[in-house]
Amino acid sequence: MNFLHYEVDLRPGDGVEVTLDKRANVKLLDASNFNAYRSGRQHRYHGGHATRSPVHIVPPHPGIWHVVIDLGGYAGTVRASVRTVQS
């Protein structure tokens, strides 16, 4: 499974802004759901299929979060940048 991965430490009021060069799945996961994702198991996330860029996602609580960007199994590559923003 090919994916881009970024780890972010989000404080209260923070969100993430993801800039993409094409359509892709953008998921914000906690540690246990990221491990499930990597193992190909069922997982819960915030975000989804992004058709426009940039994508803004606000987590339900502060902490360490994992931003995952993939093409949902389709061939190709995607370029992305991730930054923390005040929501």
C-alpha positions in Angstrom: 0.0 0.0 0.0 1.5 3.3 -1.1 0.6 6.4 1.0 2.1 9.7 2.2 2.3 10.0 6.0 2.7 13.1 8.2 2.7 13.2 12.0 1.4 16.4 13.6 1.1 17.5 17.2 -2.1 19.5 17.4 -2.9 21.9 20.2 -6.4 23.2 21.2 -7.7 25.2 18.3 -5.4 23.7 15.7 -6.3 22.0 12.5 -4.4 20.8 9.5 -4.3 22.2 6.0 -3.4 19.7 3.2 -2.5 21.0 -0.3 -2.7 18.4 -3.1 -1.7 18.4 -6.7 -4.6 16.0 -7.6 -7.6 14.3 -6.1 -6.8 12.0 -3.3 -8.0 10.5 0.0 -7.0 12.6 3.0 -7.4 11.0 6.4 -6.7 12.3 9.9 -6.2 9.4 12.3 -5.2 8.8 15.9 -2.4 6.3 16.7 -4.5 3.2 17.0 -6.5 3.9 13.8 -3.2 4.6 12.0 -1.9 1.2 13.0 -5.1 -0.4 11.8 -4.8 1.5 8.5 -1.3 0.3 8.0 -2.3 -3.3 8.7 -5.2 -3.1 6.2 -7.8 -3.4 9.0 -11.0 -1.4 9.4 -10.2 2.1 10.8 -12.0 5.4 11.6 -10.8 8.7 10.4 -11.7 12.4 9.8 -11.6 13.7 6.2 -12.2 11.6 3.1 -11.9 11.9 -0.7 -10.7 15.4 -1.6 -11.7 16.8 -4.9 -10.4 20.3 -4.2 -7.3 21.7 -2.6 -6.5 22.8 0.0 -8.3 20.5 2.5 -8.9 21.7 6.0 -9.5 19.2 8.8 -10.1 20.0 12.5 -9.6 17.1 15.0 -12.1 16.4 17.7 -9.3 16.9 20.4 -5.7 18.0 20.6 -2.8 15.5 20.5 -0.6 13.5 18.2 -2.4 12.8 14.9 -1.5 11.1 11.6 -2.3 12.6 8.2 -2.5 9.9 5.5 -2.8 10.7 1.8 -3.5 7.9 -0.7 -5.1 7.3 -4.1 -7.4 4.6 -2.8 -5.5 1.8 -4.6 -5.4 3.5 -8.0 -2.1 3.8 -9.8 -0.2 7.0 -9.8 1.4 9.4 -7.4 0.3 12.5 -5.5 2.3 15.3 -4.1 1.1 17.0 -0.9 2.1 19.4 1.8 0.7 19.6 5.3 0.8 22.4 7.7 -0.8 23.2 11.1 -3.3 26.1 11.1 -5.4 27.9 13.7 -9.1 26.9 13.1 
